[in-house]
Amino acid sequence: MATRRHRIAAIPGDGIGTEVVAAGLEVLEAVAARDGGFALDVTG
């Protein structure tokens, strides 16, 4: 199975707390690692 790469922007402090963005990225990375079918390129 090929890994799909998704590019997303995560901007802490855009109306939600910076800790929320950090926690959300941790969850997304854990899901990507467990699934194995996609990966994330995060900028911000």
N, C-alpha and C positions, 0 to 999 in steps of 0.2 A: 504494500500500500504506500503510495506517495504521500509525503507530508505536505500539507498546504500551509503556506506562510501568510499571515495576516498582519498588515501594518496598521497600528492604532496609535493615536496620540493620547497621552494621559497628562492632564494639566492640573497638578495640585493647586488648590486655592481658587478654582473657577466657580465658586459658589457652594462647594462642599468642603468639609475639612480635609486637610492633607492626609490625615491618618486613614480616611475612608478610601482615598485613591490608592494608597499603599496597600491596604488590606485587600482591595478589589483586585489589584495586580497579583498579589500572592495567590488568591483563589484561581485566577485565570491561568497562572503558570502551573499550579497543581493539577488543574483539569487537563491542560495541554500535555503534561508529562504522563498522566494516567491514560489519556485517550490515545496518544501517539499518532493521531491522524492530522494534527495541526500544530503549528508553532506561532509564536507572536514576536513581532519586531515592534518594540514600544519606544516611542519618542516622546519628549515632553520636556 
